[in-house]
Amino acid sequence: MTALGFLSYIIGIHNVTYERADGLVKQVGFLWAANWTLDFMVFLPLFFFFVIELLAFWKSDGRKKLLAPSDQVDSDDAWMRNVDASSYTYWSVFLICLLFAGLFQWIGVSLIPLMKGGGNYAIDWGKIAIVRPEVISVPATVVFTGLAYLYMCLVFYLFLAGLILLYTVVHDLWKIESELKKRPDADRQHQLNETGLTVMRGVFRCTVLGVLVAIWMKVQSSYLASSGENIVAWLVGDMSSMFQGRNHMSTGFRYRMPTHYSSLLIVFSTCFVFIYGSIRLDVRSRFRAPLCKMSAVVALLVVCYLLIDAFTGFSTLLAVTVLLALYGLIDPGFGRWRASELGSDQSVS
């Protein structure tokens, strides 16, 4: 992503404007695109970090503590068999990302409009050559967008692979829990509760980041069709309009927005893992308070996503939701809770 940023600076599309048909001068530079800068440089790296952290915990600590001593030796092999069981899923996701999120989307959204000089898509950094050929040529734009879409599809493959791994961790823990219920053990049950909570905290963090990725994809897409001069001014203007009682709803053009559909797919995929974990691990009966708080934050994020650009002042809801989500990344349990919720005499933060 840093290399793409430098390349956009070299070819001159990092900070570029164009005059729309209604006379509005709009900022469409690559470094102004929130779905590229925030998502690929902040939220997705954090997502990968938390996935790796949870995997490291599960493989080296969490899984082995729940197994009998005789089974701990083969723990890594058993885990790898669980991962290998999803090999066809990984390949399917890889092909879908490469062909649809990468090749077909690049051809339909970028290449064809550049070659034919139109299409019912909003002008952005990938199509600026259509209206401002003096800034960048069409061949240079084709090469740059090709690299960008290739990078994007590979990163989103890793993102979906991370979700599959989270699902595998939850499913593996559920199977171990089912075996432990056949031979009740107070100490083992307490360890199971702590492990389940740790897994759900990791899944919650990844869910928050996944929905944040989708939110900024939709925000950027909505901005391109809005009457804002740049994305920051558009969000600030919407927020001030609510307090001043003015109607600041979008008065821009109507464009095809494929990002709306891809971001919705990300929301569904991400929330599915969180819901699956909540149901499979039966966490509601064991630590209801932290789970209710996590679920409330996830629900608020989804509502915020759905209401982007739907009413005047949506940016206020967006700001509050993002701040709450960022706090949830730091403290997924939102404070300390009673030890009785974990079935222990010691509190867990």
CORFENRA-V753889 format. One record per backbone hydrogen bond with DSSP energy under -0.5 kcal/mol. CO is the residue of the C=O (numbers start at 1). NH is the residue of the N-H. E is the energy in kcal/mol with one decimal. If there is no record, write none. Layout:
CO,NH,E  CO,NH,E
This chain:
1,5,-2.2  2,6,-2.4  3,7,-2.5  4,8,-2.5  5,9,-1.6  6,10,-2.3  7,11,-2.3  8,12,-0.8  8,13,-2.2  8,14,-1.0  13,30,-2.9  14,31,-1.1  16,28,-2.8  18,20,-0.7  18,26,-2.9  20,23,-2.2  24,20,-3.3  24,26,-0.7  26,18,-1.7  26,28,-0.5  29,32,-1.1  30,33,-1.3  32,34,-0.9  33,36,-1.6  33,37,-2.6  34,38,-1.2  34,39,-1.3  36,40,-1.2  37,41,-1.2  38,42,-1.6  38,43,-2.0  39,44,-3.0  42,46,-1.8  43,47,-2.3  44,48,-2.5  45,49,-2.1  46,50,-2.4  47,51,-2.2  48,52,-2.5  49,53,-2.4  50,54,-2.3  51,55,-2.5  52,56,-2.6  53,57,-2.1  54,58,-2.6  55,59,-2.6  56,60,-2.2  57,61,-2.1  57,62,-2.9  58,63,-2.2  61,65,-1.9  62,66,-0.8  63,66,-0.6  63,67,-0.8  64,67,-0.5  68,71,-1.7  68,72,-1.1  69,73,-0.5  72,75,-1.3  74,78,-2.4  75,79,-2.4  76,80,-2.3  77,81,-1.8  78,82,-1.6  79,83,-2.0  80,84,-2.9  81,85,-1.4  83,86,-1.7  84,87,-1.8  86,90,-2.1  87,91,-2.1  88,92,-2.3  89,93,-2.6  90,94,-2.5  91,95,-2.4  92,96,-2.4  93,97,-2.7  94,98,-2.6  95,99,-2.8  96,100,-2.3  96,101,-1.4  97,102,-1.3  98,103,-2.6  99,104,-3.8  100,105,-1.2  102,106,-2.2  103,107,-2.5  104,108,-2.7  105,109,-2.9  105,110,-0.5  106,110,-1.7  106,111,-2.9  107,112,-2.8  110,114,-2.0  111,115,-2.6  112,116,-2.9  113,117,-1.6  113,118,-1.1  119,121,-1.7  120,256,-2.9  124,127,-1.7  124,128,-0.6  127,130,-1.6  127,131,-0.6  128,131,-0.5  128,132,-2.7  132,135,-1.6  132,136,-1.1  137,141,-2.0  138,142,-2.5  139,143,-2.1  140,144,-2.4  141,145,-3.0  142,146,-2.0  143,147,-2.2  144,148,-2.5  145,149,-2.9  146,150,-2.0  147,151,-2.4  148,152,-2.5  149,153,-2.5  150,154,-1.8  151,155,-2.3  152,156,-2.5  153,157,-1.4  154,158,-1.9  155,159,-2.2  156,160,-2.4  157,161,-2.6  158,162,-2.2  159,163,-1.7  160,164,-2.1  161,165,-2.2  162,166,-2.3  163,167,-2.4  164,168,-2.3  165,169,-2.4  166,170,-2.4  167,171,-2.7  168,172,-2.6  169,173,-2.5  170,174,-2.3  171,175,-2.1  172,176,-2.1  173,177,-2.6  174,178,-2.2  175,179,-1.6  176,180,-2.2  177,181,-1.8  179,182,-1.0  180,183,-1.2  185,189,-2.9  186,190,-2.1  187,191,-2.1  188,192,-2.3  189,193,-2.2  190,194,-2.2  191,195,-2.4  192,196,-2.7  193,197,-2.3  194,198,-2.3  195,199,-2.6  196,200,-2.3  197,201,-2.3  198,202,-2.0  199,203,-2.5  200,204,-2.6  201,205,-2.2  202,206,-2.1  203,207,-2.4  204,208,-2.7  205,209,-2.2  206,210,-2.3  207,211,-2.4  208,212,-2.1  209,213,-2.1  210,214,-1.8  211,215,-2.5  212,216,-2.2  213,217,-1.5  214,218,-2.1  215,219,-2.5  216,220,-2.0  217,221,-1.9  218,222,-2.6  219,223,-2.4  220,224,-1.8  221,225,-0.8  222,225,-0.5  223,226,-1.6  229,27,-3.1  230,234,-2.4  231,235,-2.0  232,236,-2.7  233,237,-2.6  234,238,-2.0  235,239,-2.1  236,240,-2.6  237,241,-2.0  238,242,-1.3  239,243,-1.3  240,244,-1.9  241,245,-0.7  241,246,-1.9  242,245,-0.5  246,248,-0.8  253,255,-0.6  256,122,-0.5  257,260,-1.3  257,261,-0.6  258,261,-0.5  258,262,-1.9  259,263,-2.6  260,264,-1.5  261,265,-1.9  262,266,-1.6  263,267,-2.0  264,268,-2.3  265,269,-2.5  266,270,-2.5  267,271,-2.6  268,272,-1.9  269,273,-1.1  270,274,-1.3  271,275,-2.8  272,276,-2.7  273,277,-2.4  274,278,-2.2  275,279,-2.1  276,280,-2.9  277,281,-2.1  278,283,-0.9  278,284,-0.5  279,282,-0.7  282,285,-0.7  283,286,-0.9  283,287,-2.9  287,291,-1.5  288,292,-2.7  289,293,-1.9  290,294,-2.4  291,295,-3.1  292,296,-2.2  293,297,-2.0  294,298,-2.4  295,299,-2.7  296,300,-2.3  297,301,-2.4  298,302,-2.2  299,303,-2.5  300,304,-2.6  301,305,-2.3  302,306,-2.3  303,307,-1.7  305,308,-1.0  307,310,-2.3  307,311,-0.5  311,314,-1.5  313,316,-1.4  313,317,-1.0  314,318,-2.3  315,319,-2.5  316,320,-2.3  317,321,-2.6  318,322,-2.5  319,323,-2.2  320,324,-2.4  321,325,-2.5  322,326,-2.6  323,327,-2.0  324,328,-2.1  325,329,-1.5  326,330,-1.2  327,331,-2.8  331,334,-1.8  338,341,-1.4  339,342,-1.8  339,343,-0.6  339,344,-2.0  348,337,-0.7
